[in-house]
């Protein structure tokens, strides 16, 4: 019997805040089988955290001077909230390899 492979969401956050540098962050999540729209689930988890009024949420928004963004979300929203929305964060080290689609791979 073939095991069903997990569905993975890779959230790619592009930070072009500095004029001459672009930073890319990737956060990966295993999607629960009930998640139909991963982006909606992700945003709902963040919204739940922000509307919770908990000390961590208030502190995070204050620290961001009211400009709570994706970087803030990735560092402050607890894993448990993402999990409630069917998104289990994958933690660990990853390696990114960038290649040119049109690169010739044969002689």
C-alpha positions as a Markdown table, in Angstrom:
| # | Residue | x | y | z |
|---|---|---|---|---|
| 1 | Unk | 0.0 | 0.0 | 0.0 |
| 2 | Unk | 1.4 | 3.4 | -1.0 |
| 3 | Unk | 1.5 | 5.9 | 1.8 |
| 4 | Unk | 0.1 | 9.3 | 1.1 |
| 5 | Unk | 2.8 | 12.0 | 1.1 |
| 6 | Unk | 2.2 | 15.0 | 3.4 |
| 7 | Unk | 1.3 | 18.3 | 1.8 |
| 8 | Unk | 3.8 | 21.0 | 2.5 |
| 9 | Unk | 3.3 | 24.7 | 2.4 |
| 10 | Unk | 6.3 | 26.9 | 1.8 |
| 11 | Unk | 5.7 | 30.5 | 2.8 |
| 12 | Unk | 8.2 | 32.6 | 0.9 |
| 13 | Unk | 8.7 | 36.0 | 2.5 |
| 14 | Unk | 10.6 | 38.6 | 0.4 |
| 15 | Unk | 12.0 | 41.5 | 2.4 |
| 16 | Unk | 13.2 | 44.3 | 0.1 |
| 17 | Unk | 13.3 | 46.9 | 2.8 |
| 18 | Unk | 16.9 | 47.9 | 2.0 |
| 19 | Unk | 17.4 | 49.5 | -1.4 |
| 20 | Unk | 20.3 | 47.4 | -2.4 |
| 21 | Unk | 19.5 | 44.1 | -0.7 |
| 22 | Unk | 16.7 | 41.6 | -0.8 |
| 23 | Unk | 16.3 | 38.9 | 1.9 |
| 24 | Unk | 14.2 | 35.9 | 1.3 |
| 25 | Unk | 12.9 | 33.8 | 4.3 |
| 26 | Unk | 11.1 | 30.5 | 3.9 |
| 27 | Unk | 8.8 | 29.0 | 6.6 |
| 28 | Unk | 7.5 | 25.5 | 5.9 |
| 29 | Unk | 4.4 | 23.9 | 7.3 |
| 30 | Unk | 2.8 | 20.4 | 7.0 |
| 31 | Unk | -0.8 | 21.0 | 6.0 |
| 32 | Unk | -3.5 | 19.0 | 7.7 |
| 33 | Unk | -5.8 | 17.1 | 5.2 |
| 34 | Unk | -8.7 | 19.4 | 6.1 |
| 35 | Unk | -6.9 | 22.6 | 4.9 |
| 36 | Unk | -8.3 | 23.6 | 1.6 |
| 37 | Unk | -6.9 | 27.1 | 1.3 |
| 38 | Unk | -3.5 | 27.4 | 3.0 |
| 39 | Unk | -3.2 | 31.2 | 2.7 |
| 40 | Unk | -6.5 | 31.7 | 4.4 |
| 41 | Unk | -5.6 | 29.3 | 7.2 |
| 42 | Unk | -2.2 | 31.1 | 7.6 |
| 43 | Unk | -3.8 | 34.6 | 7.8 |
| 44 | Unk | -6.6 | 33.3 | 10.1 |
| 45 | Unk | -3.9 | 32.0 | 12.6 |
| 46 | Unk | -2.1 | 35.4 | 12.6 |
| 47 | Unk | -5.4 | 37.3 | 12.9 |
| 48 | Unk | -6.4 | 35.0 | 15.9 |
| 49 | Unk | -3.1 | 35.8 | 17.6 |
| 50 | Unk | -3.4 | 39.5 | 17.0 |
| 51 | Unk | -7.0 | 39.7 | 18.2 |
| 52 | Unk | -6.3 | 37.5 | 21.3 |
| 53 | Unk | -5.2 | 40.5 | 23.3 |
| 54 | Unk | -2.6 | 38.3 | 25.1 |
| 55 | Unk | 0.5 | 39.9 | 26.4 |
| 56 | Unk | 2.7 | 38.5 | 23.7 |
| 57 | Unk | 0.5 | 39.9 | 20.9 |
| 58 | Unk | 0.3 | 43.3 | 22.5 |
| 59 | Unk | 4.1 | 43.3 | 23.0 |
| 60 | Unk | 4.7 | 42.2 | 19.4 |
| 61 | Unk | 2.5 | 45.0 | 17.9 |
| 62 | Unk | 4.1 | 47.6 | 20.2 |
| 63 | Unk | 7.6 | 46.4 | 19.3 |
| 64 | Unk | 6.6 | 46.7 | 15.6 |
| 65 | Unk | 5.3 | 50.2 | 16.2 |
| 66 | Unk | 1.9 | 49.1 | 14.9 |
| 67 | Unk | 3.4 | 47.8 | 11.6 |
| 68 | Unk | 3.2 | 44.0 | 12.4 |
| 69 | Unk | 4.4 | 42.2 | 9.3 |
| 70 | Unk | 5.3 | 38.7 | 8.1 |
| 71 | Unk | 8.7 | 38.8 | 9.8 |
| 72 | Unk | 7.0 | 39.7 | 13.1 |
| 73 | Unk | 4.4 | 36.9 | 12.6 |
| 74 | Unk | 7.0 | 34.3 | 11.9 |
| 75 | Unk | 8.8 | 35.1 | 15.1 |
| 76 | Unk | 6.0 | 35.7 | 17.5 |
| 77 | Unk | 2.9 | 33.7 | 16.6 |
| 78 | Unk | 3.0 | 30.5 | 18.7 |
| 79 | Unk | 3.2 | 27.2 | 16.9 |
| 80 | Unk | 0.1 | 26.1 | 18.8 |
| 81 | Unk | -2.1 | 28.7 | 17.0 |
| 82 | Unk | -0.8 | 27.6 | 13.5 |
| 83 | Unk | -1.5 | 24.0 | 14.5 |
| 84 | Unk | -5.1 | 24.9 | 15.5 |
| 85 | Unk | -5.5 | 26.1 | 11.9 |
| 86 | Unk | -4.1 | 22.9 | 10.3 |
| 87 | Unk | -0.5 | 24.2 | 9.8 |
| 88 | Unk | 2.2 | 22.4 | 11.7 |
| 89 | Unk | 5.4 | 24.3 | 11.5 |
| 90 | Unk | 8.5 | 22.5 | 10.3 |
| 91 | Unk | 11.5 | 23.6 | 12.3 |
| 92 | Unk | 15.1 | 22.8 | 11.3 |
| 93 | Unk | 17.9 | 23.8 | 9.1 |
| 94 | Unk | 17.2 | 24.0 | 5.4 |
| 95 | Unk | 19.4 | 24.6 | 2.4 |
| 96 | Unk | 18.2 | 26.6 | -0.6 |
| 97 | Unk | 19.8 | 26.0 | -4.0 |
| 98 | Unk | 19.0 | 28.5 | -6.8 |
| 99 | Unk | 19.4 | 27.4 | -10.4 |
| 100 | Unk | 18.7 | 28.9 | -13.8 |
| 101 | Unk | 15.8 | 27.1 | -15.4 |
| 102 | Unk | 17.5 | 27.3 | -18.8 |
| 103 | Unk | 20.9 | 25.9 | -17.7 |
| 104 | Unk | 22.0 | 23.1 | -20.0 |
| 105 | Unk | 22.5 | 20.0 | -18.0 |
| 106 | Unk | 23.9 | 17.7 | -20.7 |
| 107 | Unk | 26.9 | 18.0 | -23.0 |
